[in-house]
Amino acid sequence: MRQPDTFELSVGRYARERLGAATKVVRYGDDYGERDMFLVSGADFPDYGVTSYATVGLSKIAQHVGEKQVHVEILGACASDIDGFDNVISSCVFDSVRNKTNIVHGSHVVDIISQYSLSNTMKHIVFVSPFLFPEFEKIRIDEIDIYWLMAIPISDDELEFLVMHGVDALEDEFERAQIDIYDIQRASCVTQP
């Protein structure tokens, strides 16, 4: 089994220091046995009954915002009684590496939740600023600036709304509806005709 390199250890240490007292690190491999990544999880963070996740290593690969390259890691949070949300987060990383899916603010991964049959309502992931995790700020490791993005499950209608109106408008709808970010079974906050 591969051990984390010094870069991954630094990112992992940063995440563990911020995800509360009960953290653990797990190595995940892709379906083909070709790639792996590490995921830090924190129980009862940021709220009781919620488990939070932070990827370790995605930032080694540059993402693109127009002509600019950025390096990101993903944060996510879900009710602790949902088994498999960790797989959704790790699959976002593998999708970025294998399919060159660009993970930046406002981007999305289609049908990533559907692969695990975790929800009847939420099927996709959108990436937004980590408003649930104010303790995660831009960090610099080995001359690389690393930004944190939060993965939020979204429905078919929310995905269509995102594509039509943009991420800022979707976040406004989240706030208007006061969605429960941790509830992967929540109702869609928008309905498309």
N, C-alpha and C positions, 0 to 999 in steps of 0.2 A: 504494500500500500504506500502510495506517495505521501510524503510529509509536506506540509506547507513550506514554501520558501520564505526568505526573510521579508519580502514585500508583503506576502499574504499574512505572515505573522503580525506585521505592523498594522495592517488594515483590521485584522481580526481582534487584535488587542484594543484598538480604538473602539470597535463595535461592542466588545464585551464590557468595557468600562462604562458604556452608556445604556446598556440594555438591562440593567438591574442586577441583583445579586444572584439569581438563579439562571445562569447562562450555560449553554453547551455548544460545542462545535461539532458538526457532522459533515463528512465528506459525501458528496453525491456524484454519481457517474451517469453519463448519458446512456441511451438505449443500446448504443453500438459498442460501448466499452472503449471509446476513443478519447473521451474528454472527461474531466472531472472538475469539481469546484467545491468550495467549502461554504457552509451556511452557519451563521451564529444565530441561536434562538435564545430568547429571554422570556421566561414564564412570568405571568402577572405583570406585564409591562406593555403599554403605559397604564393599563388599568387591570384590576383584579379580574381573572377569568379570560384574559387576553394573552396570546403569545405573539411576540414580535420576532421578526426575522431580518437579518442583514446579510447580504451576499458578501463574499470575500473573493476577489480575483477578477471580477468582470472589468474592473478599471484598468487592467493590463491591456485591454483592447480599446482602441479609440472609437468613439461614436462620432457622428457628424451632425453639426448644426450649420447648414449651408456649407461654406468653405472651411469653417472652423472645426477643429477636432476637440472633443471633450472626453473626459474619463469619468465614468459614473459607477456607483454601486447602488443596489436596490434595497429598499426597506419595505416591509410589509407587516400587517397585523391582522389577526383573525381570532375569533372566539376559540379558546383553547380546546373546546370539545369537538372541533372540526378536524378530522384526521385527513391530512393530505395537502394542506395549504403550503407546507414546506416544499412539496413537489412542484406546485404551481410556480413558486418563486424560482426554484432551481431551473425549471423548464424554460422560464423567460431568459435566463442566462444562456442555456444551451441553444435556444432559438436564435439569440443574437449571434452566437459564435458560429453555429452551423448554417443558418439561413441569412446571415448578415442583417438581421432585423435591427434597425437603428433604435436604441433606447435613449431617448432624450425627453425633455419636458414636453408633454402633449402627445407623445407617440403612443402607440398601442400594440398589443399582441392579440391577434384574433384567435378565438376558440381554445385558448390555453387552459381555461378552467374546465371546459367541456370534456377535455381529454381524461379528466379524473372523476367526472360525474359527481362533483361536490355540491352542485346547486341546480335547482330547477329554473332559477331566474338570472343568475350572473354567469356569463360565458367567457368574457374577455377581460383584459387588464389594460388600464390606462396609467401612464406615469405622470405624476404631478410633483410639485414641491412638497417636501416632507413636513407638512404643517403639524402632524401628530408628534414629530420628533425634533423639537427645537434644539435639543442638545447635539444633534448631528449637523455639523458645519463643514464647510469646505476644508479639506486637509491636504497637506503636501507631503508626499512620501516619494523618495528617490526621484526628485525633480518632476513629479507628476502631481498636478492639482486634481483632486478627486471630489466630485460633487455627489450628493445623495439625492435619489429620487424615490418617491413612495408609489408603490403599486396599489391601485384601487380596482377591485372587481367592478365590472360594468355589464349591463344588459345589452341585448340587441338594439333596443330603442335608444339607449344612452350612447352606444357606439355610433349609430346613425346620426344622432344629434351632435356628437363630437366631430364627426367628419364634415357635417354641414355648417356648424357654427363655431368650432374651435374649442380648445381646452378651457379658456377663461369662462366662456359661456356655460360650459358643462359644470365647472366648479361653482359658478353662481347658482345653478340649479341644485347642486348638492347642498349648498348652504341654505337655499330657500326651503328645501324639503327636510333639512336637518337629518340627513341620512345617517344610519348607524353604520359606520365604516367597517366595523368588526363583524357585521351580520352578512354572511355570504348568501343567505336566503332572502335578503330584503327585497321589497318590491322596487321596480324601476321608478326613478323619480321623474322621468319624462316618458311620454307616450307619443309615438309618431303616428300620423294618420295613415 
